[in-house]
Each structure stands twice: as structure tokens, then as C-alpha cells.
């Protein structure tokens, strides 16, 4: 009985030149998942965005497309 594959571990998209293909293959070949400490570090750095803190569009008086 043949074992079913779970699918690819990664996919390279947007290959418009050999340089892009080589770069994508390098990323895929050398990919290492983050450890728990790294995940926590990035979760902490990104948490204000997930809570919508300090984002221009969340401020009173914000008008789309107007940053003045």
C-alpha cells in the first residue's frame, strides 16, 4: 500500500526570472522553523497591530487618504 503524501512544506510563487527561482529555492532549502522563543518575540512585537493600537485609521477624525 502506497503512503499518501501530506503535500509540500512550501511553495515558491512569482518566479519571473532565474534569479527569483534561485532565491526561492535557497529559502525553501534552508528554511528553519522558529523556535518557541522566536515565536514569542514576534508575537509580542506584532501584538499592538492585532489589538489595533496606534493605527492611523483607528484614531478619531481620521479621513481615508488624508494624512495631513
C-alpha positions in Angstrom: 0.0 0.0 0.0 1.4 3.4 -1.0 1.6 6.1 1.7 -0.2 9.3 0.9 1.9 12.5 0.8 0.8 15.3 3.1 1.8 17.8 0.4 4.6 20.3 0.1 6.3 22.0 3.0 6.5 25.2 1.0 5.6 26.7 -2.4 7.6 29.2 -4.4 5.3 31.7 -6.3 6.0 34.6 -8.6 9.0 33.2 -10.5 9.7 35.8 -13.2 13.4 35.2 -13.5 16.1 32.6 -12.8 17.4 34.9 -10.0 13.9 34.7 -8.3 13.8 31.0 -8.8 17.2 30.5 -7.3 16.3 32.8 -4.4 13.1 30.9 -3.7 14.8 27.6 -3.9 17.5 28.8 -1.4 14.8 29.9 1.0 13.0 26.6 0.8 16.2 24.6 1.0 17.5 26.4 4.1 14.2 27.1 5.9 14.2 26.5 9.6 11.0 27.0 11.7 11.1 29.5 14.5 11.6 28.1 18.0 9.2 28.9 20.8 11.3 31.9 22.0 11.4 33.4 18.5 7.6 32.9 18.1 7.0 34.7 21.4 9.3 37.6 20.4 7.5 38.2 17.2 4.1 37.7 18.8 5.0 40.5 21.3 6.3 42.8 18.5 3.1 42.3 16.5 0.6 42.3 19.3 -0.2 46.1 19.0 -1.2 45.6 15.4 -3.5 42.7 16.3 -5.1 44.9 19.0 -5.3 47.8 16.5 -3.3 50.1 18.8 -1.7 53.3 17.3 -3.0 52.7 13.8 -3.9 55.9 11.9 -7.3 54.6 10.8 -8.4 53.9 14.4 -7.9 57.5 15.5 -10.8 59.9 16.0 -11.1 62.3 13.0 -9.2 60.0 10.6 -10.2 60.5 7.0 -9.2 57.9 4.4 -6.4 59.1 2.2 -5.7 62.2 4.3 -2.6 62.1 6.4 -2.2 65.8 7.0 
